[in-house]
């Protein structure tokens, strides 16, 4: 479904639970770089915080990571626009524009939508009868051309590639946040550009472990699939050095819609970043904290999707797409 003005703003009233509101963007650039930006603002009763995460990684290279608190985040009341310091993020149904001025990182980027913004149904996944426990999703840029420039630690570089962006709200008790969530977004193709976005999660068992899933497949400006009726399986759980828990290294996918069938596997090539609030603690204290504190751990995964799309007439397209994925658990 298309997005209303309210779907862009996400001005939901506070329900009293833990709430996180976010804007997320990921891109695969033509030079092999994967770029991710996440702007978030959370509230839990009288306390709250806003922050920004910037990640840039190239195959085989060290990941650039910037995590910063935003002391003065201002949101426009009537449109999608955030500002902090000299930085501005704004968007509409045509795409988005980012001007960031941060320590060690700056960028001037434009997202030009190839597809109209989209949401699954009414955008809500409601988890209780009162409606105050829910998640909400607005895909502001399902598939966009990304252009501009960025500077990392004084090194300027042009930016050209393909991207995806969404906005969302999570409202639920802190102790009942979804225990596991997997996503990947990949881009590429010969000639015409392709995009595949897959997300999969299950709610806390207190809410019946309700499934929330989305698969989006597009070629240039054409939707090919938009469904939640697909098969998804995380496989090959292994623990790596520096990671507190095992995580999947393969995600198997099968979907069928409107006579088309998609089958393939997203394979992880490396863990390029780990979000864990305990990773800064000394090892001795970390072991104690892990036993006492339940927290989200997010694995940022570089990888690629290999698969086959079979059309209704029996013709086939081999897909080799690259990008990044995320695996999040509550432990």
C-alpha positions in Angstrom: 0.0 0.0 0.0 1.1 3.6 -0.6 2.2 5.9 2.2 0.1 8.8 3.7 1.7 11.9 5.3 1.2 10.2 8.7 3.1 7.2 7.5 6.1 9.4 6.7 5.9 11.3 10.1 5.1 8.3 12.4 3.8 10.6 15.1 2.4 7.9 17.2 1.5 8.9 20.8 3.7 7.5 23.5 2.1 4.4 25.1 4.1 4.1 28.3 6.2 1.1 27.1 9.7 1.2 25.7 9.5 3.0 22.3 12.1 3.3 19.6 11.5 5.3 16.5 14.0 5.0 13.7 15.1 5.9 10.1 17.3 3.3 8.5 19.2 3.4 5.2 21.5 0.9 3.5 23.2 1.0 0.1 25.5 -1.1 -2.1 27.8 1.1 -4.1 29.3 0.3 -7.5 32.8 0.1 -6.0 31.8 -2.7 -3.6 31.3 -0.5 -0.5 28.3 -1.2 1.8 27.0 1.9 3.5 24.6 1.9 6.4 23.1 4.8 8.4 20.6 4.4 11.3 19.0 7.4 13.1 17.1 6.4 16.2 15.3 8.0 19.1 14.2 5.9 22.1 12.1 6.6 25.2 11.4 4.6 28.3 9.2 6.5 30.7 11.1 9.7 31.7 14.4 8.8 30.1 15.4 8.7 26.5 18.1 9.3 24.0 18.7 9.9 20.3 21.7 8.6 18.3 23.2 7.9 14.9 25.1 4.9 13.6 27.2 5.2 10.4 29.0 2.1 9.0 31.0 1.9 5.8 32.8 -1.3 4.8 34.6 -2.6 1.7 35.3 -6.3 1.0 38.4 -7.3 3.0 38.9 -3.8 4.4 38.5 -2.5 7.9 35.0 -1.2 8.8 34.6 2.5 9.5 32.1 2.9 12.4 30.7 6.0 14.0 28.3 5.7 16.9 27.3 9.0 18.4 24.6 10.5 20.8 22.6 13.4 19.4 22.0 15.9 22.2 19.8 18.2 20.1 17.8 16.3 17.6 15.0 18.4 16.1 12.1 16.9 14.1 9.8 19.0 11.9 6.2 18.6 13.0 4.7 18.5 9.5 7.2 16.7 7.3 10.0 14.1 7.3 12.9 16.3 8.4 15.5 15.9 11.1 18.3 18.3 12.0 21.2 18.2 14.5 24.1 20.6 14.5 25.0 21.2 10.8 23.4 18.0 9.7 20.0 17.6 8.0 18.0 14.5 6.9 14.8 15.1 4.9 12.6 12.9 2.8 9.4 12.7 0.9 7.7 10.3 -1.6 10.4 11.0 -4.2 13.3 9.9 -2.0 15.6 11.5 0.6 18.5 14.0 1.0 21.2 13.7 3.6 23.7 16.3 4.6 25.8 15.0 7.5 28.7 16.9 9.2 30.2 14.7 11.9 33.6 14.0 13.3 35.5 11.9 10.8 32.5 11.6 8.5 30.5 13.9 6.2 28.3 13.2 3.2 26.0 14.8 0.7 23.7 12.1 -0.6 20.5 11.9 -2.6 18.2 9.0 -2.8 16.0 9.0 -5.9 13.2 6.5 -5.7 12.7 4.0 -8.5 9.6 2.7 -6.8 6.9 4.4 -4.8 7.0 4.2 -1.0 5.3 1.1 0.4 4.0 -0.5 3.6 2.8 -4.0 4.5 -1.0 -3.7 4.8 -1.7 -0.8 7.2 1.9 -0.8 8.3 1.1 -2.2 11.8 1.8 -5.5 13.5 -0.4 -5.4 16.6 0.6 -7.8 19.4 -2.2 -7.2 22.0 -5.9 -6.3 22.1 -5.4 -2.8 23.5 -3.1 -2.0 20.5 -0.4 -0.4 22.6 2.1 -3.2 21.9 3.0 -3.1 18.2 5.6 -2.5 15.5 5.0 -0.2 12.6 6.9 0.0 9.3 6.9 2.5 6.4 9.3 1.7 3.5 10.1 5.2 2.3 12.6 4.0 -0.4 12.0 0.4 -1.4 14.5 0.8 -4.2 16.5 4.0 -4.9 19.4 5.3 -6.9 22.0 6.7 -4.5 24.4 9.4 -5.6 26.6 12.1 -4.1 29.8 12.1 -2.1 31.2 11.2 1.3 34.4 12.0 3.2 35.8 9.5 5.7 38.7 10.5 7.9 39.6 13.3 5.4 39.3 11.0 2.3 36.8 12.3 -0.2 35.1 9.8 -2.5 32.1 9.9 -5.0 29.1 7.8 -4.2 27.0 5.9 -6.7 24.9 2.8 -6.2 21.5 1.5 -5.1 19.8 1.7 -1.8 16.8 1.0 0.5 15.4 3.1 3.4 12.6 2.6 5.9 11.1 4.2 9.0 9.6 2.3 11.9 8.3 2.4 15.4 8.6 -0.3 18.1 6.4 0.0 21.2 6.5 -2.8 23.7 7.7 -3.8 27.2 11.5 -3.9 27.3 11.4 -7.4 28.6 9.3 -8.6 25.6 11.2 -7.2 22.6 11.3 -9.7 19.7 13.8 -12.4 20.7 15.2 -12.9 17.2 15.2 -11.0 13.9 16.9 -11.5 10.5 17.2 -9.2 7.5 19.2 -8.8 4.3 19.1 -6.3 1.5 21.0 -7.0 -1.7 21.4 -5.3 -5.1 23.1 -5.8 -8.4 22.4 -7.5 -11.7 23.6 -7.3 -15.3 22.1 -4.4 -17.2 19.0 -3.5 -15.3 19.4 -3.1 -11.5 17.8 -5.6 -9.1 16.9 -5.3 -5.4 15.9 -8.0 -2.9 14.9 -7.1 0.6 13.9 -9.8 3.2 13.0 -9.4 6.8 11.9 -12.1 9.3 11.1 -12.0 13.0 9.0 -13.7 15.6 7.4 -11.8 18.6 8.0 -12.8 22.2 6.2 -15.9 23.3 3.9 -13.8 25.5 2.4 -12.6 22.2 2.2 -16.0 20.7 5.5 -15.8 18.8 3.6 -14.0 16.1 5.5 -14.0 12.8 6.3 -10.7 11.0 7.9 -11.1 7.6 8.4 -9.2 4.3 9.9 -10.0 1.0 10.3 -7.3 -1.7 11.8 -8.1 -5.1 12.2 -5.4 -7.8 13.9 -4.8 -11.2 14.5 -1.2 -12.1 11.1 0.5 -11.6 9.1 -2.7 -11.6 7.7 -4.6 -8.6 8.1 -8.4 -9.1 7.2 -9.6 -5.6 5.8 -8.1 -2.4 4.8 -10.8 0.0 4.9 -12.2 3.5 4.0 -15.7 2.3 7.5 -17.0 1.8 9.7 -19.7 3.4 12.8 -18.5 5.3 15.3 -20.6 7.2 18.5 -19.4 9.1 21.2 -22.1 8.9 24.8 -22.9 9.9 24.9 -21.2 13.3 28.6 -20.8 14.3 30.4 -18.7 16.9 33.3 -16.5 15.8 36.0 -14.7 17.7 34.7 -11.5 19.3 31.1 -12.6 19.0 29.3 -13.5 22.2 26.9 -16.0 20.7 26.6 -18.2 17.6 24.9 -16.6 14.6 23.7 -17.9 11.2 26.0 -17.9 8.2 23.3 -18.8 5.6 19.7 -17.8 5.0 17.7 -20.0 2.7 14.7 -18.5 0.9 11.8 -19.7 -1.3 8.9 -17.6 -2.4 6.1 -17.9 -5.0 3.7 -15.1 -6.1 1.7 -14.4 -9.3 3.2 -17.3 -11.1 6.8 -16.4 -10.3 9.1 -18.5 -8.1 12.2 -17.3 -6.3 14.7 -19.7 -4.7 18.2 -18.9 -3.3 20.6 -18.5 -0.4 22.1 -15.4 1.2 25.6 -16.5 2.3 27.6 -14.5 4.9 31.2 -13.7 3.9 32.1 -12.0 7.1 30.9 -10.3 10.3 31.9 -6.7 9.7 30.5 -5.1 12.9 28.9 -6.0 16.2 26.5 -3.9 18.2 26.7 -5.0 21.8 26.5 -2.6 24.8 28.7 -5.0 26.8 31.6 -5.2 24.3 33.4 -2.2 25.9 33.6 -3.9 29.3 36.8 -5.7 30.4 36.4 -9.5 29.9 36.0 -10.3 33.6 33.2 -7.8 34.1 31.6 -8.8 30.7 31.1 -12.4 31.9 29.3 -11.2 35.0 27.2 -8.7 33.0 26.2 -11.3 30.4 24.7 -13.4 33.2 22.7 -10.6 34.7 21.7 -8.3 31.8 19.3 -9.1 28.9 20.2 -6.9 25.9 20.0 -6.8 22.1 23.0 -8.0 20.1 23.1 -7.1 16.4 25.4 -8.9 14.0 26.2 -6.8 10.8 26.9 -9.3 8.0 28.5 -8.8 4.7 27.4 -11.3 2.0 25.7 -12.1 -1.2 22.6 -13.8 -2.5 22.7 -16.5 -5.2 19.4 -17.6 -6.6 17.0 -18.3 -9.5 13.8 -16.4 -10.4 11.5 -18.5 -12.6 8.9 -16.6 -14.5 5.3 -17.8 -15.2 6.3 -18.8 -18.7 9.1 -21.0 -17.4 12.0 -18.7 -18.3 14.6 -18.2 -15.7 16.9 -15.4 -14.4 20.0 -16.2 -12.4 20.6 -13.7 -9.7 23.9 -12.8 -8.1 23.3 -9.9 -5.8 25.5 -8.3 -3.1 24.9 -6.3 0.1 24.6 -6.8 3.8 22.4 -8.4 6.4 21.6 -8.2 10.1 20.9 -10.8 12.7 19.6 -9.5 16.1 18.9 -11.5 19.2 17.9 -10.6 22.8 20.0 -12.4 25.3 
